[in-house]
């Protein structure tokens, strides 16, 4: 249920008796940019570390322990053309603890404290905390290179979106960190708190009236509303762009980027889900069976769709000298999909697995709320489970082939060993 609290501030309350916890999320949304994402990632790290009332991590932890083990989680993510900072608190429903029927109010008060009353003075964040968190974020950026598959995926994204802000990760980039000060970061924080679209999501066995009464007591301000426009449409390359990098590694990472017609809930969406499952999403897929199992050319081989930016990524882990063979066989699998070389039995198996995954997601409160938020930003009226399953089951073979036909290779990135010739 949707409740407009102020201009640019909306609450979405989903009562459900499926969960024994109440999940509260404050989501601050603005346009995506590399510098903005970096600053906001550091802001959310500052907020989850301490506050005015709880000036140390230990004091914050003690407070959460007193809230029957409440858990705090923060996230900084690119959401297509927009950037979202999420502050989440999960707390046990006070219906199950007996004797304390104000736990929900206390939980909201704690979240309000850490979001709206940070550890700051005279227009800047607490200097010691700031320097520590800035160093921690820089260390995190440096550590990303250790996960070679994630690193290759990041580099492929840079090749695909070169020259645009979309080339940056959702958490930003280390290159923007140096110029951030405790004062400039506090300015970013004030902009986020005072001007961003604010969506407050609540999931659990709760009464909307109780939530609205709590939120009415918070000092939430009007802000200018921005469009819920999240889809990014990149210009296609006329020819694929190839890039490579050498590192001291034992296994090569060969990643492919394709332009895709599949966006969330567009005309190709359900057919795209089935296509991806058949192509590289499941163990029975062409990439897994033919590239990994049958030919033994890759240790890993899978595909994935970006429903907000119209991109399909294929990732493989290979021996360095197998690069040309793997490239040929991966592209051959796509040609087979375009030729309709897959059986009705495999289509049915893929649909069944997709439906099972969809139902399982509803069992996890965080995943269920994430899907709800995606629906909020993209479609006016979310589909029921029955409608979603009906949409998937209605997909015909020719629709899957039509999706395959529109997949166009745009970029290849190869992470190879230092002594390897490409």
C-alpha positions as CSV (number, residue, x, y, z in Angstrom):
1,X,0.0,0.0,0.0
2,X,1.3,3.4,-1.0
3,X,1.1,6.5,1.2
4,X,2.3,10.0,0.2
5,X,3.8,11.6,3.3
6,X,5.4,14.7,1.8
7,X,6.2,15.9,-1.7
8,X,8.9,13.5,-2.8
9,X,8.5,11.3,0.3
10,X,6.4,8.1,0.0
11,X,5.9,5.1,2.3
12,X,5.1,1.6,0.9
13,X,3.8,-0.7,3.6
14,X,3.3,-4.4,2.8
15,X,1.7,-6.2,5.7
16,X,2.5,-9.9,5.6
17,X,2.3,-12.7,8.2
18,X,4.9,-14.7,6.4
19,X,7.8,-13.2,8.4
20,X,8.6,-13.0,12.1
21,X,10.7,-9.9,11.5
22,X,9.9,-6.4,10.4
23,X,12.2,-5.0,7.6
24,X,12.4,-1.2,7.4
25,X,14.2,0.5,4.5
26,X,14.8,4.2,3.8
27,X,15.9,4.6,0.1
28,X,17.4,7.8,-1.1
29,X,17.3,8.1,-4.9
30,X,19.0,10.6,-7.3
31,X,20.6,10.6,-10.8
32,X,23.6,8.3,-11.2
33,X,27.1,9.6,-11.6
34,X,30.6,8.2,-10.7
35,X,31.5,11.0,-8.4
36,X,28.1,11.1,-6.8
37,X,28.1,7.3,-6.2
38,X,31.5,7.5,-4.6
39,X,30.5,10.2,-2.2
40,X,27.2,8.5,-1.3
41,X,29.0,5.2,-0.7
42,X,31.2,7.0,1.8
43,X,28.2,8.7,3.4
44,X,26.4,5.5,4.0
45,X,29.5,4.0,5.5
46,X,29.7,7.0,7.9
47,X,26.1,6.7,8.9
48,X,26.4,3.0,9.8
49,X,29.5,3.5,11.8
50,X,28.3,6.0,14.5
51,X,25.9,8.9,15.1
52,X,25.5,11.9,17.4
53,X,23.9,9.8,20.1
54,X,26.0,6.7,19.5
55,X,29.5,8.1,18.8
56,X,31.2,4.7,18.6
57,X,30.6,1.4,16.8
58,X,30.4,-0.3,20.1
59,X,27.7,1.9,21.4
60,X,25.7,1.3,18.2
61,X,26.1,-2.4,18.5
62,X,25.0,-2.3,22.1
63,X,21.9,-0.4,21.1
64,X,21.0,-3.0,18.4
65,X,21.5,-5.8,20.9
66,X,19.0,-4.1,23.2
67,X,16.6,-4.1,20.3
68,X,16.5,-7.9,20.5
69,X,19.4,-8.3,18.1
70,X,18.3,-5.9,15.3
71,X,20.5,-5.9,12.3
72,X,21.6,-2.8,10.3
73,X,22.5,-3.1,6.6
74,X,23.4,-0.3,4.1
75,X,23.8,-0.4,0.4
76,X,25.0,1.9,-2.4
77,X,23.8,0.8,-5.8
78,X,23.5,1.9,-9.4
79,X,19.9,1.4,-10.5
80,X,20.1,2.0,-14.2
81,X,20.1,5.8,-14.7
82,X,19.6,6.4,-11.0
83,X,21.6,5.8,-7.8
84,X,20.0,4.5,-4.6
85,X,21.4,4.5,-1.0
86,X,19.5,2.1,1.2
87,X,19.5,2.1,5.0
88,X,17.9,-1.1,6.3
89,X,17.0,-2.3,9.8
90,X,15.6,-5.7,10.5
91,X,14.0,-6.2,13.9
92,X,12.0,-9.0,15.4
93,X,8.2,-8.4,15.4
94,X,7.2,-7.4,19.0
95,X,4.2,-9.7,18.7
96,X,6.7,-12.6,19.3
97,X,8.6,-11.3,22.3
98,X,5.8,-10.6,24.8
99,X,5.7,-7.7,27.2
100,X,7.5,-5.1,24.9
101,X,4.9,-3.7,22.5
102,X,7.0,-0.6,21.7
103,X,9.9,-2.4,20.0
104,X,8.9,-1.2,16.5
105,X,8.7,2.4,17.7
106,X,12.2,2.0,19.2
107,X,13.5,0.5,16.0
108,X,12.2,3.4,13.9
109,X,13.7,5.9,16.4
110,X,17.1,4.2,16.2
111,X,17.1,4.3,12.4
112,X,15.9,7.9,12.4
113,X,18.8,8.7,14.8
114,X,21.5,7.2,12.6
115,X,20.1,8.7,9.4
116,X,19.2,12.2,10.4
117,X,21.5,12.9,13.3
118,X,25.0,11.9,12.2
119,X,28.3,12.3,14.1
120,X,29.0,15.8,12.7
121,X,29.6,19.3,13.9
122,X,30.2,22.7,12.4
123,X,29.3,21.6,8.9
124,X,31.5,18.6,8.7
125,X,31.7,14.9,9.7
126,X,33.7,13.8,12.7
127,X,37.3,14.0,11.3
128,X,38.7,10.8,12.8
129,X,35.7,8.7,11.7
130,X,35.9,10.3,8.3
131,X,39.6,9.6,7.7
132,X,39.1,6.0,8.8
133,X,36.1,5.3,6.6
134,X,37.7,7.0,3.7
135,X,40.7,4.7,4.0
136,X,38.5,1.7,4.5
137,X,36.6,2.5,1.3
138,X,39.9,3.0,-0.6
139,X,41.1,-0.4,0.7
140,X,37.8,-1.9,-0.5
141,X,38.3,-0.5,-4.0
142,X,41.9,-1.9,-4.0
143,X,40.6,-5.3,-2.9
144,X,38.2,-5.7,-5.8
145,X,41.1,-6.8,-8.0
146,X,41.4,-10.0,-5.9
147,X,38.1,-11.5,-7.2
148,X,39.2,-12.0,-10.8
149,X,35.8,-12.8,-12.2
150,X,34.3,-9.7,-10.6
151,X,37.2,-7.6,-11.8
152,X,36.8,-8.9,-15.4
153,X,33.1,-8.1,-15.2
154,X,33.9,-4.6,-14.0
155,X,36.5,-4.0,-16.8
156,X,34.0,-5.3,-19.4
157,X,31.4,-2.8,-18.1
158,X,34.0,0.0,-18.5
159,X,34.6,-1.1,-22.2
160,X,30.8,-1.4,-22.9
161,X,30.0,2.1,-21.4
162,X,33.3,3.9,-22.1
163,X,32.8,7.7,-22.0
164,X,29.7,7.6,-19.9
165,X,28.9,7.6,-16.2
166,X,27.6,4.0,-16.6
167,X,31.2,2.9,-16.8
168,X,31.4,3.3,-13.0
169,X,30.3,0.8,-10.4
170,X,27.4,1.4,-8.1
171,X,29.8,2.2,-5.3
172,X,31.7,4.7,-7.4
173,X,35.5,4.8,-8.1
174,X,38.7,5.2,-6.1
175,X,39.7,8.1,-8.4
176,X,37.1,10.4,-6.8
177,X,38.1,9.7,-3.2
178,X,41.1,12.0,-2.9
179,X,39.2,15.2,-3.3
180,X,36.5,14.4,-0.7
181,X,36.9,16.1,2.6
182,X,34.9,15.8,5.8
183,X,33.2,19.1,4.9
184,X,32.4,18.3,1.3
185,X,31.1,14.9,2.3
186,X,28.7,16.5,4.8
187,X,27.4,18.7,2.0
188,X,26.7,15.6,0.0
189,X,24.9,14.1,3.0
190,X,22.7,17.2,3.4
191,X,21.9,17.1,-0.3
192,X,20.9,13.4,0.0
193,X,18.8,13.8,3.1
194,X,17.1,17.0,2.1
195,X,16.7,16.7,-1.7
196,X,16.7,13.1,-2.8
197,X,13.5,11.2,-3.5
198,X,12.8,9.3,-0.3
199,X,11.0,5.9,-0.4
200,X,10.3,4.2,2.9
201,X,9.5,0.5,2.6
202,X,8.2,-1.6,5.4
203,X,7.6,-5.3,5.3
204,X,6.2,-7.6,8.0
205,X,3.1,-8.4,10.1
206,X,2.4,-4.8,10.9
207,X,-0.6,-2.5,10.9
208,X,-0.2,0.4,8.4
209,X,-1.8,2.8,10.9
210,X,0.9,2.1,13.4
211,X,3.6,2.8,10.9
212,X,2.0,6.0,9.6
213,X,1.7,7.3,13.2
214,X,5.4,6.7,13.7
215,X,6.4,8.3,10.4
216,X,4.1,11.3,11.2
217,X,6.4,12.0,14.2
218,X,9.5,12.2,12.0
219,X,10.7,15.6,10.6
220,X,10.5,14.6,6.9
221,X,10.7,17.6,4.5
222,X,9.2,18.2,1.1
223,X,11.6,17.8,-1.9
224,X,11.3,18.2,-5.6
225,X,10.1,15.0,-7.3
226,X,12.1,13.5,-10.0
227,X,11.0,11.0,-12.7
228,X,11.1,7.3,-12.0
229,X,13.1,6.9,-15.2
230,X,15.7,4.2,-14.6
231,X,16.2,2.5,-18.0
232,X,19.5,3.4,-19.8
233,X,19.7,2.9,-23.5
234,X,23.3,2.8,-24.8
235,X,24.4,3.5,-28.3
236,X,25.4,0.3,-30.1
237,X,28.9,-0.2,-31.5
238,X,29.0,-0.9,-35.2
239,X,31.8,-3.4,-34.5
240,X,32.7,-5.3,-31.3
241,X,35.4,-3.7,-29.1
242,X,38.1,-6.0,-27.8
243,X,40.3,-5.3,-24.8
244,X,42.7,-7.3,-22.7
245,X,44.8,-7.0,-19.6
246,X,47.6,-9.1,-18.1
247,X,48.0,-10.1,-14.5
248,X,49.8,-12.8,-12.5
249,X,46.9,-15.3,-12.5
250,X,46.4,-19.0,-13.1
251,X,43.1,-18.9,-15.0
252,X,42.0,-16.6,-17.7
253,X,38.7,-14.7,-17.6
254,X,37.0,-14.1,-21.0
255,X,33.9,-12.0,-20.8
256,X,31.5,-11.0,-23.6
257,X,29.1,-8.1,-23.6
258,X,26.0,-8.1,-25.9
259,X,23.3,-5.5,-26.5
260,X,20.0,-6.9,-25.4
261,X,16.4,-6.1,-26.2
262,X,15.3,-7.3,-22.8
263,X,14.2,-4.7,-20.2
264,X,12.3,-5.2,-17.1
265,X,8.7,-6.0,-18.0
266,X,8.9,-4.9,-21.6
267,X,7.5,-7.0,-24.5
268,X,10.7,-9.2,-24.5
269,X,10.9,-9.7,-20.7
270,X,9.4,-13.2,-20.2
271,X,10.9,-14.5,-23.4
272,X,14.3,-13.0,-22.3
273,X,14.1,-14.9,-19.0
274,X,13.6,-18.2,-20.9
275,X,16.3,-17.4,-23.4
276,X,18.8,-16.6,-20.7
277,X,18.0,-19.9,-18.9
278,X,18.5,-21.9,-22.1
279,X,21.6,-20.0,-23.2
280,X,23.7,-19.8,-20.0
281,X,21.6,-19.3,-16.9
282,X,21.1,-22.9,-15.8
283,X,23.2,-26.2,-15.7
284,X,21.2,-27.5,-18.7
285,X,22.0,-24.4,-20.7
286,X,24.0,-24.4,-23.9
287,X,27.0,-22.6,-22.5
288,X,27.2,-24.9,-19.5
289,X,26.7,-28.1,-21.4
290,X,28.7,-27.4,-24.6
291,X,31.4,-25.0,-23.5
292,X,32.1,-26.4,-20.0
293,X,31.0,-30.0,-19.9
294,X,31.2,-31.4,-23.5
295,X,34.2,-29.6,-24.8
296,X,35.9,-28.9,-21.5
297,X,37.0,-25.5,-22.7
298,X,36.0,-23.6,-19.7
299,X,36.0,-24.1,-15.9
300,X,33.0,-21.8,-15.7
301,X,30.5,-20.5,-18.4
302,X,27.3,-18.6,-17.7
303,X,25.2,-15.7,-18.9
304,X,23.2,-13.0,-17.2
305,X,20.9,-10.1,-18.3
306,X,20.9,-6.5,-17.1
307,X,17.2,-5.6,-17.3
308,X,17.8,-1.9,-16.7
309,X,20.5,-1.2,-19.2
310,X,19.8,-3.6,-22.1
311,X,23.0,-5.7,-21.8
312,X,23.7,-9.5,-21.6
313,X,27.0,-10.6,-20.1
314,X,28.7,-13.9,-20.7
315,X,31.5,-14.9,-18.4
316,X,34.0,-17.8,-18.7
317,X,37.0,-19.0,-16.8
318,X,39.5,-20.6,-19.2
319,X,43.0,-21.7,-19.9
320,X,44.9,-18.9,-21.5
321,X,45.6,-20.7,-24.8
322,X,41.9,-21.6,-25.3
323,X,40.8,-18.0,-25.9
324,X,40.1,-18.3,-29.6
325,X,38.3,-21.7,-29.2
326,X,36.1,-20.4,-26.4
327,X,35.2,-17.3,-28.3
328,X,34.1,-19.3,-31.4
329,X,32.1,-21.8,-29.4
330,X,30.4,-19.2,-27.3
331,X,29.3,-17.3,-30.4
332,X,28.3,-20.6,-32.0
333,X,25.9,-21.3,-29.1
334,X,24.2,-18.0,-29.7
335,X,23.8,-18.9,-33.4
336,X,22.2,-22.1,-32.4
337,X,19.7,-20.2,-30.3
338,X,19.0,-17.9,-33.2
339,X,18.4,-21.0,-35.4
340,X,15.9,-22.4,-32.8
341,X,18.2,-25.3,-31.9
342,X,16.6,-26.2,-28.6
343,X,13.8,-28.5,-27.7
344,X,10.4,-28.0,-26.3
345,X,11.4,-30.2,-23.3
346,X,14.3,-27.8,-22.5
347,X,11.9,-24.9,-22.7
348,X,9.5,-26.6,-20.3
349,X,12.4,-27.4,-17.9
350,X,13.7,-23.8,-18.0
351,X,10.2,-22.4,-17.3
352,X,9.8,-24.8,-14.4
353,X,13.1,-23.7,-12.8
354,X,12.4,-20.0,-13.3
355,X,9.0,-20.5,-11.6
356,X,10.6,-22.3,-8.7
357,X,13.2,-19.5,-8.3
358,X,10.5,-16.9,-8.4
359,X,8.5,-18.6,-5.7
360,X,11.6,-19.1,-3.5
361,X,12.4,-15.4,-3.7
362,X,9.1,-14.6,-1.9
363,X,10.4,-16.7,1.1
364,X,13.2,-14.2,1.6
365,X,12.0,-10.8,3.0
366,X,14.9,-8.8,1.6
367,X,14.5,-10.3,-1.9
368,X,10.8,-9.8,-1.9
369,X,11.1,-6.1,-0.9
370,X,13.8,-5.6,-3.5
371,X,11.4,-6.8,-6.2
372,X,8.7,-4.6,-4.8
373,X,11.0,-1.6,-5.1
374,X,11.9,-2.5,-8.7
375,X,8.2,-2.7,-9.5
376,X,7.6,0.7,-7.8
377,X,10.1,2.4,-10.0
378,X,9.2,0.7,-13.3
379,X,5.7,-0.5,-13.5
380,X,2.5,1.1,-12.3
381,X,0.7,-2.1,-11.2
382,X,2.9,-5.0,-10.2
383,X,1.9,-8.5,-11.4
384,X,0.5,-11.0,-9.0
385,X,2.3,-14.3,-8.7
386,X,-0.4,-15.9,-10.9
387,X,0.0,-13.3,-13.6
388,X,3.8,-13.6,-13.6
389,X,3.6,-17.4,-14.0
390,X,1.0,-17.1,-16.7
391,X,3.2,-14.6,-18.5
392,X,6.2,-16.9,-18.4
393,X,4.2,-20.0,-19.4
394,X,2.8,-18.1,-22.4
395,X,6.3,-17.7,-24.0
396,X,6.5,-19.5,-27.3
397,X,9.6,-20.7,-29.1
398,X,9.5,-18.1,-31.8
399,X,9.6,-15.4,-29.1
400,X,12.8,-16.9,-27.7
401,X,14.3,-17.0,-31.1
402,X,13.3,-13.3,-31.6
403,X,15.2,-12.3,-28.5
404,X,18.3,-14.3,-29.6
405,X,18.2,-12.6,-33.0
406,X,18.5,-9.2,-31.3
407,X,21.5,-10.1,-29.2
408,X,24.5,-8.3,-30.8
409,X,28.1,-8.7,-29.6
410,X,29.5,-5.3,-28.4
411,X,32.6,-6.0,-26.4
412,X,35.1,-8.7,-25.3
413,X,37.4,-8.4,-22.3
414,X,40.2,-10.9,-21.7
415,X,42.1,-11.1,-18.4
416,X,45.1,-13.2,-19.2
417,X,48.4,-14.3,-17.6
418,X,51.4,-12.0,-17.8
419,X,53.3,-14.3,-20.2
420,X,50.4,-15.0,-22.4
421,X,50.2,-13.9,-26.0
422,X,46.6,-13.0,-27.0
